[in-house]
Amino acid sequence: MGTEIPLAARITSLADVFDALTHKRPYKAAWTFEAATSEILASSGTHFDPELTKLFLALISRLKREHRDLDHFLGEAARASPFIQARGKIWDTLRLAREEYQEQFNRSVDLQR
């Protein structure tokens, strides 16, 4: 492990595993907050950067105390992020371009008939 792995990847790994554990999947039930944080702590030093794990667990525990519905809070924060908003704009632009292309294609097919 160590610092060969970029910091952003190490942070994302913690957040991704926490999200995966605490949400229902077709193949598993959602874990409780306590079970998920215990699993992450147990993986500190092997799967996760120990210092980041300590910081992540402190932050997520504080957020859980401050926000009654942690999942809702994190979802709202994600939707408000500039990255997610930009991704939505790109998606909308691509969707509109595809619809315009499809309309042009349909018109050209109609003209050929």
N, C-alpha and C positions, 0 to 999 in steps of 0.2 A: 504494500500500500504506500502511503507516503504522499509527498507533494507532487509526484509524477502525474497524478490524476488532477486535472484542473479543478480549482476551487468550485466553480459553478457546477461541475459534474458531481462533486462530493455533496454539495448542498441539495441538488436535484435528487440524488439518490435517496437521501433521508426523507425528503418530502414525498417522493413517489412511493416509497415503501409504506410510509405512514398512511397515505391516501389509499393504497391498495389494501392494506390490512383493515382499515376502518370502514371500508365500503363493501357492500354485498357484491359478489361476482356470481356468474352462472355456476361456478364450480365450488363456491364456498360462501359461508355466512360472514357478515361483517364482524370483526373483532371489536371488543370493547376498547375504549380509550386506554384503560389500564393494561390490558393484555398487549395491545399494540406497542405502547411505550416500554413495557417490560421486554418485549421481543427486540426492540431497537436497542435498548440498553444492553441486552445480552449479546448483541452483535457488534457492540462497540469494540474497536480494536481489531476486529477480523473483517467484517463487512463494511463498517463505517469508521470514519475518522473520529477518534476518541474525543478530541476537543470540540469538533463540530457537533458530535452527538450530545455532549454535555450542554452546549448552547441551544441546540434544537429542542431538547427535552425541557429545558428551563423556559424557553419561549412558548412552546406549545402548551405547557402546563399553565403558564400565566394567562395565555389567551383563553384557555378553557375556564379558568376562574373568572375572567372578565366578561366573557360572552356566554350567555346561557345556551345558545345553539352554535357551537363552534363550527359545525359544517356549513351552516348558513352564512356565518360571518366570513369564513374563508372563501366561500363561493362568491359572495358579493365583492370581496376584495379582489378576487381574480378577475371578475367581470369588469371592474373599474380600472384594471391595469392597462397602461398604454399599449403594451404588447398585444393583449387580447383584443383591444379595440382596433388596432391596426390589422390584426389577422382577420377580424370580421369585415373590415373595409375591403381588404384584398379578396376575400371570399365573395363578397357581394359584387365586386367589379368583375371577377372571373365568371360568376353566374350570369351577369348581364351580358357580357361578351359572348358567352356560349349561347344564350337565348337569341341574341342578334344574329349570330352566325347561323343558328338553326332556322331563323326566319328567312334569311337570305338564301339558304339552301333550299328551303321549301318553295320560295318564289321561283328559283331557277328550275326546279323540277316541274313546277306548274307551267312555266313557259315552254318547256320542252314537250309538253303533252299536246 
